[in-house]
Amino acid sequence: MDRRGFLGLIAALGGMAGAGRSRAEAPADGSDAGLGPDVTLGTAEPFSREALVARARAMAGQAYAPRAEVPQAWRDLTYDQYRLYWFNTHRALWRDTPRPARVDFFLPGLYFPRPVGINVVEDGLSRPVAFDLSLFAHTDNAPVLPVDGTLGYSGLRLRGEIEAPGTFQEYAVFQGASYFRALARGQVYGLSARGLAINTGDAAGEEFPDFTDFWIEAPAPGSRAVTIHALLDSPSVAGAYRLVIRPGAPTVMAVTADLFARREMTHVGIAPLTSMFLFDETNRNRFDDFRPQVHDSDGLMIRNGAGETLWRPLANPAALQVSSFVDDSPHGFGLMQRSLRFSDFADLEAEYHRRPSLWVEPGEGWGKGAVTLVEIPADKEIYDNIVAYWRPRQPVPAGGALSLHYTLHWGQEPAGDSPVAPVLNSRMGARAWGGRIAAIDFAPHPALPEDLDRLTIHVSSNAATIAGTLLQRNPETGGPRLAFSFEPSGNAAELRAQLMLDGRSVTEVWLYRWTA
């Protein structure tokens, strides 16, 4: 399957994961009666993080072997048939206990032909969760499916008291390859993260590693954190992950990854983020749509090792484009959703204004590399066409290892005050007398003087003539608006703009790749 098809399926299932009756406790009515026993756990075995890392290292020394698939009847399910089954949350793991989390499971089949192993860890012992179809409710016209020893779950969902005491709502989902999603209080699902990206955007094709097994540590009563371990496997690499997840506003995941290369990895993506961008006010003219914008994220934000804050509005290009922001020990990067008003989208169903931003805070030892942005052409909002990740400068040799720590913040902007005025919005269009115009709105900020005439405008391009810069105060936002005209000399031009005061930047550095 090509990348577009794969990501289309992942995006479709992401919507399914957060839909309908599964978001909080299932209704206690007759439809959920007689569904069988609660979650059944198998034989206990010792478990430790160190043993899991050793297992991943040993796997990398062996040839890659794909896991067995579920029976054909499960793989042949249609999307609508798959939705006729849903997990009965009255049978969830840790239901009716004082533990702070509930765990639901997903059926295999359809887009998930290979099940994953799910285990529960308590007191240093791991016990596998047995597959049990009776944990799922279904409609009367749901297909009858065969049950045999090849079956297992395709993923899991975490629920907690993130909105109100006594109401357990979902806040994280792990399902499909190494994809996972999370949200903060008051939000709905949007962009995804992944364990690892390999060869994203390469002509030879992308490799999608899988989380093959999960171990969920039983949280103590009163704890807010849930710890999940995961085993990653693919033709190029094996790895062991540890994620400590704290739901709230924001929902925070502390990630430790130990990776072991089966073969040389020249293009590896660390902390990859995947999102959707169809259009906004830079390319609105390309889409006949009642909504003013459609996207899960509207920009890539980078706080680089040199202390600059970069803002790169996302684009939906006519052809694949890859942008690299070379850096040394970055302070952070992420895909942000800054359009937070309903009127920005006017969509009562998708609620794009409630989608989370996702910020990556690197740990020590990231060194030299580049924040990489891949933008893939898309004509429908079902495609996740944006990928951002950290690409180390040095390849990982066959037999080599890579250990990294980072923290994911799901919510709004990263914690702490921004040292400069952020970009609120970017607009772009044609001028009546030729050329194009760009308008950038910056937010009010203490770093900005009251008298805008004190500011120095810096606008440049590698392949366009800049003219007619104008700085005014936006009466609606209260911040400055920078507008300028540009005349491209070819089919592509890199644009850069910022406002300076006394030789220092007082706004984010606005970067944009214009393409014909």
Order of alpha helices (4+ residues) and beta strands (2+ residues): alpha-beta-alpha-alpha-alpha-beta-beta-beta-beta-beta-beta-beta-beta-beta-beta-beta-beta-beta-beta-beta-beta-beta-beta-beta-beta-beta-beta-beta-beta-beta-beta-beta-beta-beta-beta-beta-beta-beta
